[in-house]
Amino acid sequence: MNQAPEKNNQISFIKKAGKWAPLVGGAWIVLNIAVPLALLRIPAVQKYLAILSDKLPFDIPGLG
């Protein structure tokens, strides 16, 4: 009659996500901030953006 309660060996979602959070956050920063800033330092990319801005039918402040 005395049955031991079953232990729940499942890891909660928050604890599981905590292992991956630094990796995902770091990858997000690199892909969305570091890579575009690095690309903007390349002269060929700057020339391409200048040519592209001349072809646009509207004005982008700060570009060109």
PDB file of N, CA, C and O in Angstrom:
ATOM      1  N   MET A   1       0.811  -1.189   0.000  1.00  0.00           N
ATOM      2  CA  MET A   1       0.000   0.000   0.000  1.00  0.00           C
ATOM      3  C   MET A   1       0.863   1.266   0.000  1.00  0.00           C
ATOM      4  O   MET A   1       0.480   2.284  -0.576  1.00  0.00           O
ATOM      5  N   ASN A   2       2.007   1.198   0.636  1.00  0.00           N
ATOM      6  CA  ASN A   2       2.880   2.370   0.648  1.00  0.00           C
ATOM      7  C   ASN A   2       3.685   2.410  -0.646  1.00  0.00           C
ATOM      8  O   ASN A   2       4.669   1.688  -0.806  1.00  0.00           O
ATOM      9  N   GLN A   3       3.258   3.243  -1.540  1.00  0.00           N
ATOM     10  CA  GLN A   3       3.970   3.387  -2.810  1.00  0.00           C
ATOM     11  C   GLN A   3       4.736   4.698  -2.802  1.00  0.00           C
ATOM     12  O   GLN A   3       4.202   5.750  -2.448  1.00  0.00           O
ATOM     13  N   ALA A   4       5.988   4.614  -3.196  1.00  0.00           N
ATOM     14  CA  ALA A   4       6.815   5.818  -3.257  1.00  0.00           C
ATOM     15  C   ALA A   4       6.393   6.642  -4.471  1.00  0.00           C
ATOM     16  O   ALA A   4       6.158   6.090  -5.546  1.00  0.00           O
ATOM     17  N   PRO A   5       6.296   7.945  -4.306  1.00  0.00           N
ATOM     18  CA  PRO A   5       5.941   8.775  -5.468  1.00  0.00           C
ATOM     19  C   PRO A   5       7.057   8.720  -6.515  1.00  0.00           C
ATOM     20  O   PRO A   5       8.243   8.702  -6.186  1.00  0.00           O
ATOM     21  N   GLU A   6       6.647   8.696  -7.763  1.00  0.00           N
ATOM     22  CA  GLU A   6       7.628   8.638  -8.837  1.00  0.00           C
ATOM     23  C   GLU A   6       8.358   9.977  -8.926  1.00  0.00           C
ATOM     24  O   GLU A   6       7.748  11.042  -8.822  1.00  0.00           O
ATOM     25  N   LYS A   7       9.667   9.901  -9.119  1.00  0.00           N
ATOM     26  CA  LYS A   7      10.462  11.118  -9.262  1.00  0.00           C
ATOM     27  C   LYS A   7      10.366  11.597 -10.712  1.00  0.00           C
ATOM     28  O   LYS A   7      10.438  10.814 -11.659  1.00  0.00           O
ATOM     29  N   ASN A   8      10.208  12.854 -10.839  1.00  0.00           N
ATOM     30  CA  ASN A   8      10.118  13.443 -12.161  1.00  0.00           C
ATOM     31  C   ASN A   8      11.532  13.782 -12.624  1.00  0.00           C
ATOM     32  O   ASN A   8      12.141  14.727 -12.123  1.00  0.00           O
ATOM     33  N   ASN A   9      12.044  13.025 -13.561  1.00  0.00           N
ATOM     34  CA  ASN A   9      13.413  13.220 -14.048  1.00  0.00           C
ATOM     35  C   ASN A   9      13.492  14.179 -15.229  1.00  0.00           C
ATOM     36  O   ASN A   9      14.563  14.371 -15.805  1.00  0.00           O
ATOM     37  N   GLN A  10      12.379  14.773 -15.587  1.00  0.00           N
ATOM     38  CA  GLN A  10      12.394  15.699 -16.710  1.00  0.00           C
ATOM     39  C   GLN A  10      12.978  17.035 -16.269  1.00  0.00           C
ATOM     40  O   GLN A  10      12.726  17.511 -15.162  1.00  0.00           O
ATOM     41  N   ILE A  11      13.762  17.624 -17.161  1.00  0.00           N
ATOM     42  CA  ILE A  11      14.347  18.932 -16.903  1.00  0.00           C
ATOM     43  C   ILE A  11      13.379  19.985 -17.426  1.00  0.00           C
ATOM     44  O   ILE A  11      12.848  19.853 -18.529  1.00  0.00           O
ATOM     45  N   SER A  12      13.152  21.015 -16.647  1.00  0.00           N
ATOM     46  CA  SER A  12      12.229  22.058 -17.097  1.00  0.00           C
ATOM     47  C   SER A  12      12.800  22.772 -18.321  1.00  0.00           C
ATOM     48  O   SER A  12      14.007  22.769 -18.565  1.00  0.00           O
ATOM     49  N   PHE A  13      11.907  23.372 -19.068  1.00  0.00           N
ATOM     50  CA  PHE A  13      12.311  24.056 -20.299  1.00  0.00           C
ATOM     51  C   PHE A  13      13.280  25.193 -20.011  1.00  0.00           C
ATOM     52  O   PHE A  13      14.231  25.403 -20.765  1.00  0.00           O
ATOM     53  N   ILE A  14      13.051  25.925 -18.934  1.00  0.00           N
ATOM     54  CA  ILE A  14      13.911  27.061 -18.599  1.00  0.00           C
ATOM     55  C   ILE A  14      15.325  26.586 -18.278  1.00  0.00           C
ATOM     56  O   ILE A  14      16.299  27.205 -18.705  1.00  0.00           O
ATOM     57  N   LYS A  15      15.439  25.503 -17.536  1.00  0.00           N
ATOM     58  CA  LYS A  15      16.770  24.984 -17.220  1.00  0.00           C
ATOM     59  C   LYS A  15      17.456  24.455 -18.469  1.00  0.00           C
ATOM     60  O   LYS A  15      18.666  24.610 -18.632  1.00  0.00           O
ATOM     61  N   LYS A  16      16.691  23.835 -19.344  1.00  0.00           N
ATOM     62  CA  LYS A  16      17.252  23.298 -20.576  1.00  0.00           C
ATOM     63  C   LYS A  16      17.697  24.441 -21.489  1.00  0.00           C
ATOM     64  O   LYS A  16      18.758  24.363 -22.110  1.00  0.00           O
ATOM     65  N   ALA A  17      16.905  25.481 -21.572  1.00  0.00           N
ATOM     66  CA  ALA A  17      17.247  26.625 -22.418  1.00  0.00           C
ATOM     67  C   ALA A  17      18.429  27.388 -21.844  1.00  0.00           C
ATOM     68  O   ALA A  17      19.157  28.045 -22.588  1.00  0.00           O
ATOM     69  N   GLY A  18      18.630  27.314 -20.554  1.00  0.00           N
ATOM     70  CA  GLY A  18      19.735  28.017 -19.930  1.00  0.00           C
ATOM     71  C   GLY A  18      21.087  27.541 -20.413  1.00  0.00           C
ATOM     72  O   GLY A  18      22.058  28.297 -20.380  1.00  0.00           O
ATOM     73  N   LYS A  19      21.166  26.306 -20.858  1.00  0.00           N
ATOM     74  CA  LYS A  19      22.427  25.781 -21.369  1.00  0.00           C
ATOM     75  C   LYS A  19      22.768  26.388 -22.723  1.00  0.00           C
ATOM     76  O   LYS A  19      23.938  26.604 -23.039  1.00  0.00           O
ATOM     77  N   TRP A  20      21.745  26.661 -23.518  1.00  0.00           N
ATOM     78  CA  TRP A  20      21.953  27.149 -24.870  1.00  0.00           C
ATOM     79  C   TRP A  20      21.887  28.667 -24.985  1.00  0.00           C
ATOM     80  O   TRP A  20      22.292  29.226 -26.004  1.00  0.00           O
ATOM     81  N   ALA A  21      21.390  29.328 -23.971  1.00  0.00           N
ATOM     82  CA  ALA A  21      21.185  30.778 -24.052  1.00  0.00           C
ATOM     83  C   ALA A  21      22.456  31.559 -24.382  1.00  0.00           C
ATOM     84  O   ALA A  21      22.407  32.432 -25.248  1.00  0.00           O
ATOM     85  N   PRO A  22      23.593  31.288 -23.731  1.00  0.00           N
ATOM     86  CA  PRO A  22      24.797  32.060 -24.088  1.00  0.00           C
ATOM     87  C   PRO A  22      25.243  31.828 -25.530  1.00  0.00           C
ATOM     88  O   PRO A  22      25.702  32.756 -26.197  1.00  0.00           O
ATOM     89  N   LEU A  23      25.110  30.607 -26.005  1.00  0.00           N
ATOM     90  CA  LEU A  23      25.510  30.304 -27.371  1.00  0.00           C
ATOM     91  C   LEU A  23      24.596  30.989 -28.381  1.00  0.00           C
ATOM     92  O   LEU A  23      25.070  31.580 -29.351  1.00  0.00           O
ATOM     93  N   VAL A  24      23.308  30.910 -28.157  1.00  0.00           N
ATOM     94  CA  VAL A  24      22.347  31.540 -29.067  1.00  0.00           C
ATOM     95  C   VAL A  24      22.491  33.060 -29.015  1.00  0.00           C
ATOM     96  O   VAL A  24      22.450  33.721 -30.052  1.00  0.00           O
ATOM     97  N   GLY A  25      22.656  33.606 -27.836  1.00  0.00           N
ATOM     98  CA  GLY A  25      22.833  35.054 -27.705  1.00  0.00           C
ATOM     99  C   GLY A  25      24.096  35.544 -28.384  1.00  0.00           C
ATOM    100  O   GLY A  25      24.086  36.573 -29.058  1.00  0.00           O
ATOM    101  N   GLY A  26      25.175  34.814 -28.208  1.00  0.00           N
ATOM    102  CA  GLY A  26      26.429  35.183 -28.856  1.00  0.00           C
ATOM    103  C   GLY A  26      26.333  35.092 -30.367  1.00  0.00           C
ATOM    104  O   GLY A  26      26.836  35.959 -31.080  1.00  0.00           O
ATOM    105  N   ALA A  27      25.689  34.045 -30.853  1.00  0.00           N
ATOM    106  CA  ALA A  27      25.520  33.895 -32.304  1.00  0.00           C
ATOM    107  C   ALA A  27      24.653  35.022 -32.867  1.00  0.00           C
ATOM    108  O   ALA A  27      24.918  35.524 -33.959  1.00  0.00           O
ATOM    109  N   TRP A  28      23.613  35.423 -32.121  1.00  0.00           N
ATOM    110  CA  TRP A  28      22.754  36.507 -32.574  1.00  0.00           C
ATOM    111  C   TRP A  28      23.542  37.809 -32.679  1.00  0.00           C
ATOM    112  O   TRP A  28      23.401  38.549 -33.652  1.00  0.00           O
ATOM    113  N   ILE A  29      24.363  38.083 -31.685  1.00  0.00           N
ATOM    114  CA  ILE A  29      25.162  39.315 -31.700  1.00  0.00           C
ATOM    115  C   ILE A  29      26.126  39.310 -32.877  1.00  0.00           C
ATOM    116  O   ILE A  29      26.267  40.316 -33.572  1.00  0.00           O
ATOM    117  N   VAL A  30      26.786  38.189 -33.100  1.00  0.00           N
ATOM    118  CA  VAL A  30      27.747  38.103 -34.201  1.00  0.00           C
ATOM    119  C   VAL A  30      27.050  38.275 -35.542  1.00  0.00           C
ATOM    120  O   VAL A  30      27.518  39.037 -36.388  1.00  0.00           O
ATOM    121  N   LEU A  31      25.941  37.580 -35.747  1.00  0.00           N
ATOM    122  CA  LEU A  31      25.276  37.624 -37.050  1.00  0.00           C
ATOM    123  C   LEU A  31      24.583  38.958 -37.330  1.00  0.00           C
ATOM    124  O   LEU A  31      24.529  39.394 -38.480  1.00  0.00           O
ATOM    125  N   ASN A  32      24.062  39.600 -36.311  1.00  0.00           N
ATOM    126  CA  ASN A  32      23.266  40.798 -36.537  1.00  0.00           C
ATOM    127  C   ASN A  32      23.993  42.106 -36.261  1.00  0.00           C
ATOM    128  O   ASN A  32      23.522  43.166 -36.672  1.00  0.00           O
ATOM    129  N   ILE A  33      25.113  42.056 -35.584  1.00  0.00           N
ATOM    130  CA  ILE A  33      25.832  43.292 -35.268  1.00  0.00           C
ATOM    131  C   ILE A  33      27.255  43.259 -35.809  1.00  0.00           C
ATOM    132  O   ILE A  33      27.644  44.148 -36.567  1.00  0.00           O
ATOM    133  N   ALA A  34      28.027  42.265 -35.441  1.00  0.00           N
ATOM    134  CA  ALA A  34      29.443  42.226 -35.797  1.00  0.00           C
ATOM    135  C   ALA A  34      29.663  42.036 -37.303  1.00  0.00           C
ATOM    136  O   ALA A  34      30.501  42.721 -37.889  1.00  0.00           O
ATOM    137  N   VAL A  35      28.937  41.135 -37.925  1.00  0.00           N
ATOM    138  CA  VAL A  35      29.135  40.869 -39.356  1.00  0.00           C
ATOM    139  C   VAL A  35      28.759  42.088 -40.208  1.00  0.00           C
ATOM    140  O   VAL A  35      29.542  42.471 -41.078  1.00  0.00           O
ATOM    141  N   PRO A  36      27.594  42.712 -39.995  1.00  0.00           N
ATOM    142  CA  PRO A  36      27.296  43.904 -40.812  1.00  0.00           C
ATOM    143  C   PRO A  36      28.299  45.041 -40.602  1.00  0.00           C
ATOM    144  O   PRO A  36      28.659  45.731 -41.557  1.00  0.00           O
ATOM    145  N   LEU A  37      28.746  45.239 -39.379  1.00  0.00           N
ATOM    146  CA  LEU A  37      29.733  46.293 -39.146  1.00  0.00           C
ATOM    147  C   LEU A  37      31.057  45.966 -39.822  1.00  0.00           C
ATOM    148  O   LEU A  37      31.728  46.860 -40.338  1.00  0.00           O
ATOM    149  N   ALA A  38      31.436  44.702 -39.824  1.00  0.00           N
ATOM    150  CA  ALA A  38      32.663  44.299 -40.512  1.00  0.00           C
ATOM    151  C   ALA A  38      32.524  44.478 -42.026  1.00  0.00           C
ATOM    152  O   ALA A  38      33.467  44.903 -42.693  1.00  0.00           O
ATOM    153  N   LEU A  39      31.352  44.154 -42.560  1.00  0.00           N
ATOM    154  CA  LEU A  39      31.132  44.325 -43.999  1.00  0.00           C
ATOM    155  C   LEU A  39      31.191  45.787 -44.411  1.00  0.00           C
ATOM    156  O   LEU A  39      31.670  46.106 -45.499  1.00  0.00           O
ATOM    157  N   LEU A  40      30.709  46.677 -43.552  1.00  0.00           N
ATOM    158  CA  LEU A  40      30.708  48.104 -43.888  1.00  0.00           C
ATOM    159  C   LEU A  40      32.109  48.689 -43.949  1.00  0.00           C
ATOM    160  O   LEU A  40      32.287  49.776 -44.498  1.00  0.00           O
ATOM    161  N   ARG A  41      33.102  48.013 -43.408  1.00  0.00           N
ATOM    162  CA  ARG A  41      34.477  48.495 -43.458  1.00  0.00           C
ATOM    163  C   ARG A  41      35.187  48.096 -44.754  1.00  0.00           C
ATOM    164  O   ARG A  41      36.279  48.594 -45.029  1.00  0.00           O
ATOM    165  N   ILE A  42      34.599  47.225 -45.542  1.00  0.00           N
ATOM    166  CA  ILE A  42      35.216  46.769 -46.786  1.00  0.00           C
ATOM    167  C   ILE A  42      34.913  47.791 -47.881  1.00  0.00           C
ATOM    168  O   ILE A  42      33.749  48.113 -48.122  1.00  0.00           O
ATOM    169  N   PRO A  43      35.944  48.299 -48.542  1.00  0.00           N
ATOM    170  CA  PRO A  43      35.723  49.340 -49.562  1.00  0.00           C
ATOM    171  C   PRO A  43      34.791  48.910 -50.692  1.00  0.00           C
ATOM    172  O   PRO A  43      34.010  49.728 -51.177  1.00  0.00           O
ATOM    173  N   ALA A  44      34.850  47.667 -51.118  1.00  0.00           N
ATOM    174  CA  ALA A  44      33.981  47.207 -52.201  1.00  0.00           C
ATOM    175  C   ALA A  44      32.517  47.273 -51.779  1.00  0.00           C
ATOM    176  O   ALA A  44      31.657  47.615 -52.591  1.00  0.00           O
ATOM    177  N   VAL A  45      32.225  46.956 -50.539  1.00  0.00           N
ATOM    178  CA  VAL A  45      30.849  47.024 -50.034  1.00  0.00           C
ATOM    179  C   VAL A  45      30.400  48.479 -49.955  1.00  0.00           C
ATOM    180  O   VAL A  45      29.249  48.793 -50.259  1.00  0.00           O
ATOM    181  N   GLN A  46      31.305  49.367 -49.548  1.00  0.00           N
ATOM    182  CA  GLN A  46      30.976  50.788 -49.481  1.00  0.00           C
ATOM    183  C   GLN A  46      30.654  51.338 -50.870  1.00  0.00           C
ATOM    184  O   GLN A  46      29.710  52.112 -51.030  1.00  0.00           O
ATOM    185  N   LYS A  47      31.438  50.938 -51.873  1.00  0.00           N
ATOM    186  CA  LYS A  47      31.180  51.400 -53.240  1.00  0.00           C
ATOM    187  C   LYS A  47      29.840  50.866 -53.742  1.00  0.00           C
ATOM    188  O   LYS A  47      29.076  51.586 -54.385  1.00  0.00           O
ATOM    189  N   TYR A  48      29.565  49.599 -53.442  1.00  0.00           N
ATOM    190  CA  TYR A  48      28.296  48.997 -53.862  1.00  0.00           C
ATOM    191  C   TYR A  48      27.118  49.739 -53.232  1.00  0.00           C
ATOM    192  O   TYR A  48      26.125  49.999 -53.910  1.00  0.00           O
ATOM    193  N   LEU A  49      27.212  50.078 -51.963  1.00  0.00           N
ATOM    194  CA  LEU A  49      26.128  50.799 -51.299  1.00  0.00           C
ATOM    195  C   LEU A  49      25.959  52.200 -51.866  1.00  0.00           C
ATOM    196  O   LEU A  49      24.839  52.698 -51.971  1.00  0.00           O
ATOM    197  N   ALA A  50      27.079  52.845 -52.237  1.00  0.00           N
ATOM    198  CA  ALA A  50      26.991  54.177 -52.833  1.00  0.00           C
ATOM    199  C   ALA A  50      26.297  54.113 -54.191  1.00  0.00           C
ATOM    200  O   ALA A  50      25.469  54.966 -54.511  1.00  0.00           O
ATOM    201  N   ILE A  51      26.638  53.102 -54.986  1.00  0.00           N
ATOM    202  CA  ILE A  51      25.988  52.943 -56.293  1.00  0.00           C
ATOM    203  C   ILE A  51      24.514  52.603 -56.102  1.00  0.00           C
ATOM    204  O   ILE A  51      23.656  53.119 -56.818  1.00  0.00           O
ATOM    205  N   LEU A  52      24.229  51.750 -55.154  1.00  0.00           N
ATOM    206  CA  LEU A  52      22.846  51.355 -54.885  1.00  0.00           C
ATOM    207  C   LEU A  52      22.009  52.542 -54.419  1.00  0.00           C
ATOM    208  O   LEU A  52      20.842  52.668 -54.790  1.00  0.00           O
ATOM    209  N   SER A  53      22.606  53.410 -53.609  1.00  0.00           N
ATOM    210  CA  SER A  53      21.849  54.568 -53.110  1.00  0.00           C
ATOM    211  C   SER A  53      21.521  55.544 -54.236  1.00  0.00           C
ATOM    212  O   SER A  53      20.508  56.239 -54.172  1.00  0.00           O
ATOM    213  N   ASP A  54      22.376  55.605 -55.280  1.00  0.00           N
ATOM    214  CA  ASP A  54      22.085  56.478 -56.423  1.00  0.00           C
ATOM    215  C   ASP A  54      20.919  55.951 -57.241  1.00  0.00           C
ATOM    216  O   ASP A  54      20.221  56.732 -57.888  1.00  0.00           O
ATOM    217  N   LYS A  55      20.694  54.647 -57.226  1.00  0.00           N
ATOM    218  CA  LYS A  55      19.634  54.038 -58.022  1.00  0.00           C
ATOM    219  C   LYS A  55      18.283  54.061 -57.321  1.00  0.00           C
ATOM    220  O   LYS A  55      17.256  53.848 -57.965  1.00  0.00           O
ATOM    221  N   LEU A  56      18.263  54.310 -56.034  1.00  0.00           N
ATOM    222  CA  LEU A  56      16.997  54.311 -55.296  1.00  0.00           C
ATOM    223  C   LEU A  56      16.189  55.563 -55.600  1.00  0.00           C
ATOM    224  O   LEU A  56      16.762  56.644 -55.736  1.00  0.00           O
ATOM    225  N   PRO A  57      14.886  55.442 -55.709  1.00  0.00           N
ATOM    226  CA  PRO A  57      14.060  56.609 -56.034  1.00  0.00           C
ATOM    227  C   PRO A  57      13.779  57.506 -54.819  1.00  0.00           C
ATOM    228  O   PRO A  57      13.046  58.487 -54.945  1.00  0.00           O
ATOM    229  N   PHE A  58      14.333  57.197 -53.671  1.00  0.00           N
ATOM    230  CA  PHE A  58      14.121  58.023 -52.473  1.00  0.00           C
ATOM    231  C   PHE A  58      15.460  58.264 -51.797  1.00  0.00           C
ATOM    232  O   PHE A  58      16.444  57.582 -52.084  1.00  0.00           O
ATOM    233  N   ASP A  59      15.490  59.231 -50.906  1.00  0.00           N
ATOM    234  CA  ASP A  59      16.725  59.642 -50.241  1.00  0.00           C
ATOM    235  C   ASP A  59      16.848  58.965 -48.877  1.00  0.00           C
ATOM    236  O   ASP A  59      15.898  58.952 -48.095  1.00  0.00           O
ATOM    237  N   ILE A  60      18.019  58.405 -48.601  1.00  0.00           N
ATOM    238  CA  ILE A  60      18.308  57.833 -47.284  1.00  0.00           C
ATOM    239  C   ILE A  60      19.299  58.757 -46.597  1.00  0.00           C
ATOM    240  O   ILE A  60      20.439  58.856 -47.050  1.00  0.00           O
ATOM    241  N   PRO A  61      18.917  59.437 -45.525  1.00  0.00           N
ATOM    242  CA  PRO A  61      19.832  60.347 -44.849  1.00  0.00           C
ATOM    243  C   PRO A  61      21.063  59.616 -44.332  1.00  0.00           C
ATOM    244  O   PRO A  61      20.956  58.545 -43.734  1.00  0.00           O
ATOM    245  N   GLY A  62      22.229  60.201 -44.567  1.00  0.00           N
ATOM    246  CA  GLY A  62      23.464  59.629 -44.060  1.00  0.00           C
ATOM    247  C   GLY A  62      24.120  58.641 -45.000  1.00  0.00           C
ATOM    248  O   GLY A  62      25.220  58.169 -44.712  1.00  0.00           O
ATOM    249  N   LEU A  63      23.491  58.311 -46.107  1.00  0.00           N
ATOM    250  CA  LEU A  63      24.073  57.364 -47.061  1.00  0.00           C
ATOM    251  C   LEU A  63      24.416  58.111 -48.329  1.00  0.00           C
ATOM    252  O   LEU A  63      23.562  58.742 -48.951  1.00  0.00           O
ATOM    253  N   GLY A  64      25.678  58.029 -48.700  1.00  0.00           N
ATOM    254  CA  GLY A  64      26.103  58.637 -49.959  1.00  0.00           C
ATOM    255  C   GLY A  64      26.606  59.983 -49.846  1.00  0.00           C
ATOM    256  O   GLY A  64      26.990  60.585 -50.848  1.00  0.00           O
TER     257      GLY A  64
END
